[in-house]
């Protein structure tokens, strides 16, 4: 299973709201990438709370395992243990 379906399933299972942005489809994708400091592997998951990214160090970069994604969501406080 690829990344997006994994995240979608995790979000459904744990009642998490997840938003997706396909920046390749944006007319100003270069500005978008710069504004959000999006350098690194794709797909990329950023953790926001109250309109601010918790930390760039906590991003998920790349198509990682379902277990890794769940553990990261727990660590970031989006899934209660």
C-alpha positions as CSV (number, residue, x, y, z in Angstrom):
1,X,0.0,0.0,0.0
2,X,1.3,3.5,-0.8
3,X,1.6,6.3,1.6
4,X,-1.6,8.2,1.1
5,X,-3.9,5.2,1.5
6,X,-2.0,4.2,4.7
7,X,-2.4,7.6,6.2
8,X,-6.0,7.8,5.2
9,X,-6.7,4.4,6.9
10,X,-4.8,5.5,10.0
11,X,-6.8,8.7,10.1
12,X,-10.1,6.8,9.8
13,X,-9.1,4.3,12.5
14,X,-8.0,6.9,15.0
15,X,-10.3,9.8,14.2
16,X,-7.6,12.1,13.0
17,X,-8.2,15.0,10.6
18,X,-5.6,14.9,7.8
19,X,-5.3,17.4,4.9
20,X,-3.5,16.7,1.6
21,X,-1.8,19.1,-0.7
22,X,-0.5,18.1,-4.1
23,X,1.9,20.9,-4.6
24,X,2.7,19.8,-8.2
25,X,-0.7,21.0,-9.1
26,X,-0.3,24.5,-7.6
27,X,0.4,27.4,-10.0
28,X,2.8,28.9,-7.5
29,X,4.4,25.7,-6.3
30,X,7.9,27.2,-6.0
31,X,6.6,29.9,-3.6
32,X,4.6,27.3,-1.7
33,X,7.7,25.1,-1.2
34,X,9.8,28.0,-0.1
35,X,7.1,29.3,2.4
36,X,6.8,26.0,4.1
37,X,10.4,25.0,3.8
38,X,9.5,21.8,1.9
39,X,12.9,20.3,1.0
40,X,13.4,16.6,1.4
41,X,11.7,13.4,0.5
42,X,8.1,13.1,-0.7
43,X,5.6,12.3,0.5
44,X,6.0,14.5,3.5
45,X,3.8,14.8,6.6
46,X,3.9,18.0,8.7
47,X,2.3,18.2,12.1
48,X,0.3,21.4,12.8
49,X,-1.5,22.5,15.9
50,X,-3.3,25.8,16.3
51,X,-2.1,26.9,12.9
52,X,1.6,26.4,13.5
53,X,3.9,23.5,12.6
54,X,5.1,21.8,15.8
55,X,8.6,21.3,14.5
56,X,10.3,20.7,11.2
57,X,12.3,18.0,13.0
58,X,9.2,15.9,13.5
59,X,8.1,15.6,9.9
60,X,7.6,12.2,8.3
61,X,9.5,12.1,5.0
62,X,9.1,9.3,2.5
63,X,6.8,6.4,2.2
64,X,7.4,4.7,5.6
65,X,5.7,1.8,7.3
66,X,2.2,2.0,8.8
67,X,3.7,1.2,12.3
68,X,6.2,4.1,11.9
69,X,3.5,6.5,11.0
70,X,1.3,5.4,13.9
71,X,4.2,5.8,16.4
72,X,5.0,9.3,15.0
73,X,1.3,10.3,15.4
74,X,1.4,9.0,19.0
75,X,4.7,10.8,19.7
76,X,3.2,14.1,18.3
77,X,0.1,13.7,20.5
78,X,-2.4,13.1,17.7
79,X,-3.1,9.5,18.8
80,X,-3.6,8.6,22.4
81,X,-1.9,5.5,23.6
